[in-house]
Amino acid sequence: MLALDVTAPGLVALSAVVTALAIWLIIAAARLTRRPRNRPGIRVELVDQVRELKALGQIQEAVFLVRGETGMSQHAAARFVNRL
C-alpha cells in the first residue's frame, strides 16, 4: 500500500487552493442569486405611476415603488427614476 508523504508546505498549499475554490464558489453563487435570468420587463403602468410620483416631487416613493415591483437595487432604481 502506498503512503502519501505530505509535507507541511504541501499541506498549506493544498489548504489554500481548497479555501480559494470555496470562496470563489460562494461569490459565484451570491452573484447568480442577485441577478435572476428570467426577469420580466418593466410594465408600462409602472412607468406611468413612477412619472406621476416624480411629477408630484415624491422621488423616494417612486424609487421604493420601482424596487418593490422589479427587485432592482436602490442605486439602479434611483437611476431609473431620475432618467424618466
Buried (B, 14 or more C-beta within 10 A) or exposed (E): EEEEEEEEEEEEEEEEEEEEEEEEEEEEEEEEEEEEEEEEEBEEEBEEBBEEBBEEEBBEBBBBBBBEBBBBEEEBBBEBBEEE
